[in-house]
Amino acid sequence: MTLVKHELRQGSRTLAIWTAAIGFLFAVCVFLFPEMKGEMDGVSEMFSSMGSFTEAFGMDRLNFGTLIGFYAVECGNILGLGGAFFAALLAVGVLAKEEKDHTAEFLLTHPVSRRRVVTEKLAAVLLQIFILNAIIFGVSVISVAMIGEEIPWKEIAMLHLAYFLLQLELAGICFGISAFLRRGSLGIGLGIAIMMYFLNLIANISDGAEFLKYITPFGYAEGADIVANGSLDAALVLPGMLYMVIGIVAAYWEYGRKDIA
């Protein structure tokens, strides 16, 4: 577990910054709800008449006058995008940085197999994602309690589970890509996260593009669907978890055979 501890120490500042930023925005968003609660009926009516824009964000299926409706859209976007960016950026460079920083020649001269290197780096990535989500969930529950609202445990748990799985999927895909890179590229990780987000917007707007929900993890992290159904769509989650596994398997395969400079 030496490599896991090293990765956690090395990434502790980044993890703290991302967690603090997302947690702060999350708390601010929840604290705004009591101030905006009385005006939400008018806002809901306005959004319902905005056509494709409303459908893109699922706002035509939620009541902004309720905590969970407001939470699913506003807070959901903060954790959905913020968590996606964090997971993608974290995973896309974790294997490539050994060549980029010229530390591979030191690491791989030790009695440690490449398989173990991949395993421990993967464990460090997953652990950091778990820590971020656990803290954000705690911030969420405390913030809702502080504004005096009843905590909708089931809906909030389902939403946070969806975003956690979304981050795991993106991390698995980017982890696989990282094994093929030699210099690392934060741009690739950021680009993948943004692309997945916009694919879901397109799928929401056009019925003919609904198949895109089977490609993007944002498809099963749609707050409106989760609140309405009270559960995640297994038909969308399972392909996403398969993409994650494929990415991880690709990382083991490529890193085990590549000629590391």
Solvent accessible surface area in square Angstrom, and as a share of the most:
residue,aa,sasa,rsa
1,M,135,0.60
2,T,100,0.58
3,L,23,0.11
4,V,6,0.03
5,K,120,0.51
6,H,78,0.35
7,E,7,0.03
8,L,46,0.23
9,R,160,0.58
10,Q,104,0.46
11,G,14,0.13
12,S,59,0.38
13,R,188,0.69
14,T,65,0.38
15,L,22,0.11
16,A,60,0.46
17,I,106,0.54
18,W,64,0.23
19,T,12,0.07
20,A,65,0.50
21,A,48,0.37
22,I,6,0.03
23,G,7,0.07
24,F,133,0.55
25,L,90,0.45
26,F,2,0.01
27,A,17,0.13
28,V,57,0.33
29,C,12,0.07
30,V,1,0.00
31,F,81,0.34
32,L,84,0.42
33,F,1,0.00
34,P,59,0.37
35,E,134,0.60
36,M,69,0.31
37,K,94,0.40
38,G,75,0.72
39,E,118,0.53
40,M,2,0.01
41,D,94,0.49
42,G,44,0.43
43,V,35,0.20
44,S,26,0.17
45,E,123,0.55
46,M,105,0.47
47,F,34,0.14
48,S,73,0.47
49,S,93,0.60
50,M,81,0.36
51,G,42,0.40
52,S,60,0.39
53,F,96,0.40
54,T,1,0.01
55,E,70,0.31
56,A,5,0.04
57,F,55,0.23
58,G,0,0.00
59,M,15,0.07
60,D,73,0.38
61,R,107,0.39
62,L,21,0.10
63,N,79,0.40
64,F,5,0.02
65,G,15,0.15
66,T,57,0.33
67,L,15,0.08
68,I,28,0.14
69,G,1,0.01
70,F,7,0.03
71,Y,3,0.01
72,A,6,0.04
73,V,11,0.06
74,E,63,0.28
75,C,1,0.00
76,G,4,0.04
77,N,52,0.27
78,I,42,0.21
79,L,0,0.00
80,G,3,0.03
81,L,48,0.24
82,G,12,0.11
83,G,0,0.00
84,A,0,0.00
85,F,43,0.18
86,F,3,0.01
87,A,0,0.00
88,A,0,0.00
89,L,41,0.20
90,L,34,0.17
91,A,0,0.00
92,V,0,0.00
93,G,15,0.15
94,V,7,0.04
95,L,2,0.01
96,A,1,0.01
97,K,48,0.20
98,E,12,0.05
99,E,11,0.05
100,K,104,0.44
101,D,81,0.42
102,H,117,0.52
103,T,59,0.34
104,A,3,0.02
105,E,121,0.54
106,F,138,0.58
107,L,29,0.14
108,L,47,0.23
109,T,106,0.62
110,H,84,0.37
111,P,135,0.85
112,V,32,0.19
113,S,65,0.42
114,R,74,0.27
115,R,168,0.61
116,R,109,0.40
117,V,0,0.00
118,V,1,0.01
119,T,62,0.36
120,E,13,0.06
121,K,0,0.00
122,L,22,0.11
123,A,39,0.30
124,A,1,0.00
125,V,1,0.00
126,L,61,0.30
127,L,71,0.35
128,Q,5,0.02
129,I,0,0.00
130,F,116,0.48
131,I,57,0.29
132,L,0,0.00
133,N,14,0.07
134,A,50,0.39
135,I,83,0.42
136,I,0,0.00
137,F,62,0.26
138,G,27,0.26
139,V,40,0.23
140,S,0,0.00
141,V,24,0.14
142,I,105,0.53
143,S,3,0.02
144,V,0,0.00
145,A,58,0.45
146,M,134,0.60
147,I,35,0.18
148,G,68,0.65
149,E,45,0.20
150,E,157,0.70
151,I,29,0.15
152,P,30,0.19
153,W,139,0.49
154,K,125,0.53
155,E,51,0.23
156,I,0,0.00
157,A,41,0.32
158,M,47,0.21
159,L,0,0.00
160,H,13,0.06
161,L,73,0.37
162,A,0,0.00
163,Y,10,0.04
164,F,48,0.20
165,L,29,0.14
166,L,0,0.00
167,Q,0,0.00
168,L,25,0.12
169,E,1,0.00
170,L,0,0.00
171,A,1,0.01
172,G,2,0.02
173,I,34,0.17
174,C,0,0.00
175,F,0,0.00
176,G,4,0.04
177,I,51,0.26
178,S,0,0.00
179,A,0,0.00
180,F,104,0.43
181,L,34,0.17
182,R,108,0.39
183,R,156,0.57
184,G,22,0.21
185,S,37,0.24
186,L,115,0.57
187,G,51,0.49
188,I,64,0.33
189,G,0,0.00
190,L,70,0.35
191,G,38,0.36
192,I,23,0.12
193,A,0,0.00
194,I,68,0.35
195,M,98,0.44
196,M,14,0.06
197,Y,27,0.10
198,F,109,0.45
199,L,34,0.17
200,N,10,0.05
201,L,20,0.10
202,I,84,0.43
203,A,6,0.04
204,N,21,0.11
205,I,80,0.41
206,S,47,0.30
207,D,130,0.67
208,G,66,0.64
209,A,13,0.10
210,E,96,0.43
211,F,123,0.51
212,L,21,0.10
213,K,25,0.11
214,Y,107,0.41
215,I,71,0.36
216,T,2,0.01
217,P,0,0.00
218,F,13,0.06
219,G,2,0.02
220,Y,7,0.03
221,A,6,0.05
222,E,14,0.06
223,G,8,0.07
224,A,2,0.02
225,D,44,0.23
226,I,4,0.02
227,V,34,0.20
228,A,76,0.59
229,N,104,0.53
230,G,17,0.16
231,S,54,0.35
232,L,33,0.16
233,D,69,0.36
234,A,63,0.49
235,A,57,0.44
236,L,18,0.09
237,V,18,0.10
238,L,121,0.60
239,P,33,0.21
240,G,3,0.03
241,M,37,0.16
242,L,101,0.50
243,Y,68,0.26
244,M,31,0.14
245,V,72,0.42
246,I,97,0.49
247,G,8,0.08
248,I,28,0.14
249,V,91,0.52
250,A,29,0.22
251,A,0,0.00
252,Y,53,0.20
253,W,147,0.52
254,E,16,0.07
255,Y,3,0.01
256,G,49,0.47
257,R,147,0.54
258,K,15,0.06
259,D,115,0.60
260,I,26,0.13
261,A,97,0.75
